Amino acid sequence: MAQFSNISRSEFEQSLTQQNILPIQIVYAALTSGIIFFAIVISYLLSESHGRQPQGADILFLLSGVHGLMIVTVYSVAPVIFRKLLTANKKPEQPPVSTSVSTIMQKIVAAHIVRMALYEGVALYGLVICLLTVLWGQYPAHSEFLFNSLSAVLFLIMARTTFPTKDRLGSVYSQYFS
């Protein structure tokens, strides 16, 4: 791969301060906590769901099918978008350019936020189906609708495995910028 920056990975990592990393970590924490709190609300409603009149099973089956397609689509497309955002406006035949760490971090942060927003959208959609399952009285008769919560679990796993640390940001830098 051609070199797009004249900064080495170790120089990049050394120049990263908590001030550079903290904003993206806060975004990750906020996205993750939103999913967790929504799941807690649904869990509470599950315990209080007895005696509701069942309705809307056909719609829930349809929404679950759409959710499955969303999972496949988003988890296939998000890594491509992530790469495109990091490699936009780069031509391999160009010599290394002088790029500041803050400029590179802006690109990395933007790519991370877009990727995580896509993943979170699918997770929220799945949790809304779980919420509707409870509110429409379909639990426990159709507890299979609760499998839609697996996209939230997948989101939490992705958030944990891609949580931005100095080392992970250095890895992204070396893969896309050096």
N, C-alpha and C positions, 0 to 999 in steps of 0.2 A: 504494500500500500504506500502511496506517496505521502510524504511528510507535508502537513499543512500548517504546522506551527514550529517555531524555532525553540520552543520550551520543552524540556524533557519532562517525563512523567514525575521524576523525583522533584524537579523544580516546581512543577505544577502543584504537587501534593504539599510541598513545603510552603508555598504561597497561600494555600487554603487556610483561612482562619475560621474560627467558630462563627464569626460574623458572616462569612461566605456560605457556610453550610447550614446554619441555624434556620434561615427562612424556608428552605426546601424541606428540612426536617419537620418544621411546624406544619407545613402544608400536608405532609404525609400523616402526621399525627392527627390533624383535623379530619382528613378524609377517613382515616381508620376509625377514629372515635365516633364519627357520624354513623358508620355502618354498625359498630358495636352497640351504640345506644338504641338504634332502630331495632336491632335484633333483640335487645333486652325488652323493649316495649312489646314486641310481638310475643316473646316468651311469657311475659306477664299476661297478655290477653289470652294466650293459649290456656293458661290455668283458670281463667274466668270465662271460658267460652261455652260452657254447658247450657243447654236450653234454647239456643238460637234456632230459628226456623231456617232450614237449608234452602239455598237459592244459588243460581248462577254457576252450576258445575260445568255446563257446556262452555261458558266464557272462560272459566279457569283452565279447561283443557286447551282451548285455543291460545290463551295467554302463555301457558306453559310451553306450547310448541314454538311460539314466537321467541320465547326466552331461550330455548335451546338453540335456535338459529342465531340469536344475538350472541350467545356465548361463543359459538364456533366462529362467527364472523369477526367479532371484536378481538378475540384472542389470536386470530390469524392476522388481522390487519394492524393491530396496535404496535407490534414490533417493527413492522414495515414503516409505519408513520414515524416511530421513534428514530429509526435510522435516517429517514428522509429529512427530518428536522435537524439532525446533527450533521448531515452531509450536504445540506442545501448550499448552493452557490460555491461549490468547491470543484476545482478542475485538477485532476491528478497530474497533468503535465506542468502545472505551475510550480515554481520553486517555493520553499518554505517562506511563509510570511510572518511578520512580527505581529502577534496577536496578544492582547492583554488577557490576563487570567480572568478579569471580570467579564470581558466579552465572551470568552469561552464558557464561563459559568452561566451566563445568561442563556446561552443556547442549551446547555445541559439541563438547567432548571426548567426551561420551557418544554423541552422534550419529555422530561420526567412528569411534569404536570399534565400535559396532554395525554400521555400514556395512562397515567393513573386515573384521570377523569373518565376515560373510556372504560376502564375496568370497573370503576365505581358505578358508572351508569348501569352496567349490566347487573351488578350486585344489588343496587337499589331496586331495579325492575324486578328481580327475583324476590326480594324481601316484600315488595308491594303485593306480589302474588300471594305470598304467605299471609300477609295482613288481610287481604281479601278473603282468603280461605277461612280465616278465623271469623272475620266480621260477617261473612255470608253463611255461617253455620255449617261449613263443609268439613270441619274437623270435629270428631275423629273419623267420620265416615269416609272421607277422602284424604287421608293423611299423606298420600303420595304427592299432593301439591306442595308439601313442605320440603320436598327435594329441591325446589326452586331456591332454597336458602344455600345450596351448595355453591352457587356463584358468589355469595358473600364470603364463604369460607375460602374459596379460591382467591378472591380479592385480598383477604387478610394474609394469605400465604404469599401472594405476589408483593404486597406491601412490606412484609417482613424480609423477603429475599432480595428486594431491590431498595430497601431503606438506605438513603444516601449517607454514607460514611466517607471519611477521607480516602480510604482505600478503594471503595467502590467507585467514587468519583474519579479517582486516579485511573482506575481500570477503564472507565468510559472514555476518559481523555486519551489514554494510550491506544484504545481501539479506534477512535474516530478522528483524533487530531494530531497524533504524532507519527 
